[in-house]
């Protein structure tokens, strides 16, 4: 086992979150602390069903 957050800068990390962006439990808390950006996500005002997954 290792620390997920010590990966190479060429690696990408992603974590699905709820629409309200609370990120208050589990690994989501670590993502929020390390990367921040919650206010930026909320400012986008996107709803879960508004995302176009087909590019």
C-alpha positions in Angstrom: 0.0 0.0 0.0 1.0 3.6 -0.6 -0.2 7.1 -0.4 -2.5 7.8 -3.3 -1.6 11.5 -3.1 2.1 11.0 -3.7 1.6 9.8 -7.2 3.6 11.3 -10.1 2.6 14.7 -11.5 1.9 12.9 -14.8 -0.9 10.8 -13.1 -4.4 12.1 -12.8 -6.8 11.6 -9.8 -10.5 11.8 -10.0 -13.3 11.4 -7.5 -17.0 11.5 -8.2 -18.9 13.8 -5.8 -22.5 14.7 -5.1 -24.1 17.7 -6.7 -24.0 19.8 -3.5 -20.1 19.3 -3.3 -20.1 18.8 0.5 -17.3 16.3 0.4 -17.5 15.7 4.2 -16.6 12.1 4.6 -14.0 9.5 3.6 -11.5 10.2 0.9 -13.5 13.1 -0.4 -12.3 15.1 2.6 -8.7 14.5 1.6 -9.4 15.5 -2.0 -11.0 18.7 -0.8 -8.1 19.6 1.6 -5.4 18.8 -1.0 -7.0 20.3 -4.2 -9.7 22.7 -3.1 -11.7 24.2 -5.9 -15.1 23.6 -4.3 -16.2 27.2 -4.7 -15.2 27.0 -8.4 -17.3 23.9 -8.9 -20.3 25.4 -7.1 -20.0 28.6 -9.2 -20.5 26.6 -12.4 -24.1 25.9 -11.2 -24.2 22.6 -13.0 -26.8 19.9 -12.2 -25.9 16.3 -12.4 -28.3 15.7 -15.3 -26.8 18.7 -17.3 -23.5 17.1 -18.0 -22.9 16.1 -21.7 -20.9 12.8 -21.5 -20.8 12.5 -25.3 -18.4 15.3 -25.8 
